[in-house]
Amino acid sequence: MNQPLLAESLAIAVQLAQEAGKIARNTATTCPPQRKADRSLVTEVDHAMQAHIIDRLATRFPDHAFLAEESIANRAARLAPTDAQYCWVIDPLDGTRNFVANLPLFSTSIALLDRGRPILGVVVEHNIGLTYVATLGGGATLNGCPIRVIKPNQDDDLVVGVTTGRDSLTQGVLQAWSRERGLIFRNLGSTAVHLALVASGAFAADFCKKCKIWDIAAGALLITEAGGLITDPKGEARAPFSLTLPPETELPILAASSSVHARLLKLLKGGS
């Protein structure tokens, strides 16, 4: 994608992500949420935010495909992700549980992939007003200011994002890392925000097991453009993404700066 078109795509993505936040903030949360097949929550607001984003993008980029968390029943679904060079990956409301509980922390995540490789990523946290942006080769920013992953000293405490879960992988991570002095765990309820916080140096690392491509596509580019690594829990590169996998495929991730990543990965492998 040429630079003028990438810049236009980025500007549109930022605008739509921010407008989606206005939909969330201006909509009453009294309507009851529903449960999807995986038992996660969805509301009418999720669908409204997603429709707003996709309708605008599909009008401007009719030859692009879409992958989005909520079901798509409009013209945007006419191209499969494998049938187009460019694919938008969208999580309209990351942190639906927080939103339903009136907990003011949720986000919108929008990424653009070129044959599975992220070239544009936007994460907007709608309550504090944080806009994270990255383009391939162009670095990462927070509200317009450049950001980098943290490079801690050996004795520094590390704030690490870990999502909850009763599965064996998450429990194994918690057990392995809880034995290490100086690791402080946090779960804010939005994987996209977790990854953005790693990119900005607020979190030293993030682990998530039950994340999908729309949770992490934008964050993956934020991490790498901020100088960090994002892999699976075995240390294999997470991006580029395979667009032949079913959209609901879980993509566990470990994201951090190179030094922190190596330390945490060693703990997972039973090192000392």
Backbone torsions as a table, in degrees:
resi	resn	phi	psi	omega
1	MET	NA	130.5	-179.3
2	ASN	-70.8	160.4	-172.9
3	GLN	-62.7	-41.9	177.8
4	PRO	-60.8	-40.6	180.0
5	LEU	-70.6	-36.3	176.4
6	LEU	-64.3	-42.1	178.7
7	ALA	-63.9	-39.9	177.1
8	GLU	-65.5	-43.0	179.4
9	SER	-60.5	-42.0	179.2
10	LEU	-63.5	-45.7	-179.0
11	ALA	-61.1	-41.2	178.7
12	ILE	-66.1	-42.7	-179.0
13	ALA	-62.5	-42.9	178.9
14	VAL	-63.6	-45.2	180.0
15	GLN	-60.8	-44.8	-178.0
16	LEU	-68.3	-38.4	177.9
17	ALA	-63.3	-41.9	179.3
18	GLN	-69.2	-38.2	176.7
19	GLU	-65.8	-34.8	177.2
20	ALA	-61.7	-35.8	176.8
21	GLY	-63.3	-36.5	177.7
22	LYS	-64.6	-37.0	176.2
23	ILE	-60.7	-44.8	-179.1
24	ALA	-64.9	-46.3	-176.0
25	ARG	-70.0	-26.7	-176.9
26	ASN	-95.9	3.9	-177.7
27	THR	-109.6	132.6	178.1
28	ALA	-63.8	142.6	-179.1
29	THR	-100.7	20.2	-177.9
30	THR	-80.6	-16.1	178.9
31	CYS	-69.0	136.8	-174.7
32	PRO	-69.3	137.4	176.0
33	PRO	-72.6	159.8	174.5
34	GLN	-113.4	162.1	177.3
35	ARG	-106.6	134.9	176.4
36	LYS	-85.9	-179.0	-176.8
37	ALA	-60.3	-32.0	-179.6
38	ASP	-88.5	10.1	177.0
39	ARG	77.1	0.3	175.4
40	SER	-75.0	162.3	-175.6
41	LEU	-92.9	150.0	172.9
42	VAL	-144.3	147.0	180.0
43	THR	-128.7	171.1	174.9
44	GLU	-61.7	-27.5	-179.9
45	VAL	-68.2	-41.5	175.4
46	ASP	-52.3	-49.2	-176.8
47	HIS	-66.0	-39.5	-179.8
48	ALA	-65.7	-42.5	178.9
49	MET	-63.8	-43.7	-178.6
50	GLN	-65.7	-43.4	179.8
51	ALA	-60.6	-40.0	179.5
52	HIS	-61.4	-44.2	-177.7
53	ILE	-68.5	-49.8	-173.3
54	ILE	-69.8	-39.7	-180.0
55	ASP	-58.2	-42.6	-179.4
56	ARG	-69.6	-44.9	-178.8
57	LEU	-66.1	-40.2	-178.7
58	ALA	-66.7	-32.4	177.3
59	THR	-68.8	-42.4	-177.8
60	ARG	-78.6	-33.9	-175.1
61	PHE	-125.8	72.9	-174.9
62	PRO	-66.6	-17.3	-179.8
63	ASP	-96.8	9.7	177.6
64	HIS	-97.6	152.8	175.9
65	ALA	-99.3	172.1	-177.3
66	PHE	-139.5	139.7	166.6
67	LEU	-126.3	121.4	-177.6
68	ALA	-141.1	155.0	-172.3
69	GLU	-64.3	-43.2	-177.2
70	GLU	-91.8	156.2	-175.4
71	SER	-60.0	146.0	-178.0
72	ILE	-113.7	120.3	179.6
73	ALA	-125.1	54.3	178.5
74	ASN	-147.8	-172.3	-174.0
75	ARG	-64.4	-18.5	-177.6
76	ALA	-65.9	-18.3	-177.2
77	ALA	-86.1	5.5	-172.7
78	ARG	-73.5	-19.8	178.3
79	LEU	-111.6	126.5	174.0
80	ALA	-75.3	151.5	-179.5
81	PRO	-55.2	-30.6	-179.6
82	THR	-82.5	-6.7	-177.6
83	ASP	-97.0	-4.3	-177.0
84	ALA	-129.3	150.1	176.8
85	GLN	-67.3	-39.4	-176.0
86	TYR	-111.0	137.8	-179.9
87	CYS	-136.4	125.0	174.2
88	TRP	-84.9	134.2	179.5
89	VAL	-119.5	121.7	-166.1
90	ILE	-132.2	129.9	165.3
91	ASP	-116.7	103.0	-172.8
92	PRO	-67.4	-34.8	-178.1
93	LEU	-141.2	91.1	178.6
94	ASP	-90.8	113.0	-173.1
95	GLY	113.9	36.5	-177.9
96	THR	-60.6	-37.2	178.1
97	ARG	-60.5	-42.5	176.2
98	ASN	-60.8	-45.6	-178.5
99	PHE	-59.9	-46.1	-179.7
100	VAL	-63.2	-36.0	-178.4
101	ALA	-84.7	5.3	-176.3
102	ASN	59.9	30.5	175.0
103	LEU	-91.7	117.2	-168.8
104	PRO	-79.3	67.5	172.3
105	LEU	-154.2	104.2	175.6
106	PHE	-158.4	163.4	-169.3
107	SER	-145.4	171.0	169.5
108	THR	-121.8	136.1	-178.6
109	SER	-123.3	126.7	179.0
110	ILE	-132.7	127.1	176.7
111	ALA	-129.7	153.2	172.4
112	LEU	-119.6	125.3	-179.3
113	LEU	-108.3	141.7	172.1
114	ASP	-110.0	102.0	-175.5
115	ARG	52.5	39.5	176.7
116	GLY	94.7	-10.0	-178.3
117	ARG	-97.3	122.0	179.2
118	PRO	-63.9	129.6	176.6
119	ILE	-120.0	-10.3	-179.3
120	LEU	-152.0	135.7	178.0
121	GLY	-144.2	134.7	178.5
122	VAL	-134.7	128.8	171.4
123	VAL	-128.0	123.2	178.7
124	VAL	-118.8	119.4	171.7
125	GLU	-88.8	124.8	-163.8
126	HIS	-89.5	-10.1	-175.1
127	ASN	-99.9	-40.9	177.9
128	ILE	-86.7	-24.3	-179.9
129	GLY	87.1	49.0	-178.9
130	LEU	-109.2	125.3	178.5
131	THR	-118.5	111.9	179.4
132	TYR	-102.1	134.3	-174.6
133	VAL	-137.9	141.6	173.0
134	ALA	-147.4	144.8	169.6
135	THR	-129.0	150.1	-177.4
136	LEU	-60.6	119.1	-178.9
137	GLY	80.2	-1.6	-176.6
138	GLY	-108.4	3.5	180.0
139	GLY	81.7	-178.3	-178.4
140	ALA	-127.4	146.6	-178.6
141	THR	-136.6	157.3	171.0
142	LEU	-123.7	116.3	-176.6
143	ASN	48.7	39.6	175.3
144	GLY	89.6	-7.9	-179.0
145	CYS	-102.3	136.3	-178.9
146	PRO	-60.0	144.1	179.1
147	ILE	-128.5	154.9	176.7
148	ARG	-141.0	153.7	175.0
149	VAL	-66.8	158.5	-177.1
150	ILE	-74.2	144.5	172.9
151	LYS	-122.1	83.8	-171.7
152	PRO	-74.1	158.1	169.2
153	ASN	-75.9	164.0	-173.4
154	GLN	-58.5	-35.6	-174.3
155	ASP	-98.3	5.0	-179.3
156	ASP	-70.2	143.1	167.6
157	ASP	-69.7	145.3	-178.1
158	LEU	-119.1	124.7	174.2
159	VAL	-88.0	120.2	-172.8
160	VAL	-121.7	128.9	175.8
161	GLY	-81.5	128.4	177.1
162	VAL	-139.2	120.6	176.3
163	THR	-77.3	152.9	-178.1
164	THR	-78.5	159.8	177.9
165	GLY	173.2	146.4	178.2
166	ARG	-94.5	0.0	-179.3
167	ASP	-68.8	159.4	-174.1
168	SER	-65.6	-35.2	-179.6
169	LEU	-65.7	-49.0	179.5
170	THR	-62.6	-43.2	178.8
171	GLN	-63.5	-37.0	177.8
172	GLY	-66.3	-39.3	177.2
173	VAL	-62.9	-47.7	-179.3
174	LEU	-60.9	-41.8	-179.7
175	GLN	-67.1	-42.3	-178.8
176	ALA	-66.6	-42.8	-175.9
177	TRP	-80.6	-28.2	-178.2
178	SER	-68.1	-19.5	177.8
179	ARG	-80.6	-10.5	-177.7
180	GLU	-92.5	124.8	179.9
181	ARG	-65.5	138.3	172.6
182	GLY	92.2	3.9	176.2
183	LEU	-97.5	122.4	-177.5
184	ILE	-114.4	120.9	-172.4
185	PHE	-91.8	143.0	175.2
186	ARG	-140.3	142.8	171.0
187	ASN	-134.0	109.5	-176.2
188	LEU	-95.3	-5.2	174.7
189	GLY	88.7	8.1	177.4
190	SER	-143.2	109.4	-179.9
191	THR	-61.8	-38.7	179.1
192	ALA	-59.9	-41.7	177.9
193	VAL	-67.5	-41.3	177.0
194	HIS	-53.5	-49.5	-177.6
195	LEU	-65.8	-38.3	176.7
196	ALA	-62.2	-37.8	179.1
197	LEU	-68.8	-32.8	173.3
198	VAL	-64.7	-45.4	-179.0
199	ALA	-60.3	-33.8	-177.7
200	SER	-89.5	-3.2	178.5
201	GLY	87.5	1.8	178.2
202	ALA	-74.5	-39.2	170.6
203	PHE	-101.7	143.5	174.9
204	ALA	-81.5	-26.0	-176.8
205	ALA	-164.5	168.5	174.7
206	ASP	-147.4	138.8	172.5
207	PHE	-124.9	136.6	175.0
208	CYS	-146.7	132.9	178.6
209	LYS	-95.3	-48.4	-171.8
210	LYS	-93.8	47.5	178.7
211	CYS	-103.8	152.1	-179.7
212	LYS	-113.9	172.9	-175.4
213	ILE	-57.9	-36.6	-178.2
214	TRP	-72.4	-19.8	175.8
215	ASP	-72.7	-31.4	-164.9
216	ILE	-121.9	-8.9	-173.6
217	ALA	-61.5	-47.9	178.6
218	ALA	-68.8	-43.6	-179.4
219	GLY	-62.0	-33.6	179.2
220	ALA	-60.5	-42.0	178.7
221	LEU	-71.1	-38.4	174.9
222	LEU	-55.7	-45.5	-178.0
223	ILE	-61.8	-52.4	-174.5
224	THR	-68.3	-37.5	179.3
225	GLU	-71.6	-19.2	175.9
226	ALA	-92.2	6.7	174.7
227	GLY	94.2	13.5	-177.6
228	GLY	-106.7	-174.5	179.2
229	LEU	-122.2	144.6	170.5
230	ILE	-134.0	120.6	-175.5
231	THR	-136.0	178.5	166.9
232	ASP	-80.9	173.7	-176.5
233	PRO	-66.2	-5.9	175.8
234	LYS	-98.4	-4.4	177.9
235	GLY	97.7	5.5	178.1
236	GLU	-83.6	140.1	-177.0
237	ALA	-56.1	135.8	-177.7
238	ARG	-86.7	-30.8	178.7
239	ALA	-118.4	151.0	5.2
240	PRO	-64.2	158.4	-178.9
241	PHE	-92.2	145.2	174.0
242	SER	-84.6	120.4	-180.0
243	LEU	-90.7	4.5	175.3
244	THR	-90.3	-12.6	178.2
245	LEU	-73.4	151.2	173.0
246	PRO	-57.5	139.6	-176.3
247	PRO	-57.2	-27.8	-176.9
248	GLU	-84.8	5.2	-179.7
249	THR	-61.4	131.2	175.8
250	GLU	-74.1	136.3	-179.0
251	LEU	-126.3	80.0	-179.3
252	PRO	-57.9	144.3	-176.6
253	ILE	-136.3	152.6	168.1
254	LEU	-131.1	118.4	-176.5
255	ALA	-124.3	137.2	-179.1
256	ALA	-176.0	174.7	167.8
257	SER	-67.9	164.4	-174.2
258	SER	-59.7	-42.1	-177.5
259	SER	-69.5	-43.2	179.3
260	VAL	-69.0	-39.7	178.6
261	HIS	-58.5	-46.4	-179.7
262	ALA	-61.7	-40.7	-179.7
263	ARG	-64.5	-46.5	-177.0
264	LEU	-71.6	-36.5	178.2
265	LEU	-65.9	-37.8	177.9
266	LYS	-62.7	-40.1	177.7
267	LEU	-63.5	-39.7	-180.0
268	LEU	-66.0	-30.5	-179.1
269	LYS	-88.4	5.6	175.6
270	GLY	88.5	14.2	179.2
271	GLY	-79.9	175.3	-179.5
272	SER	-126.1	NA	NA
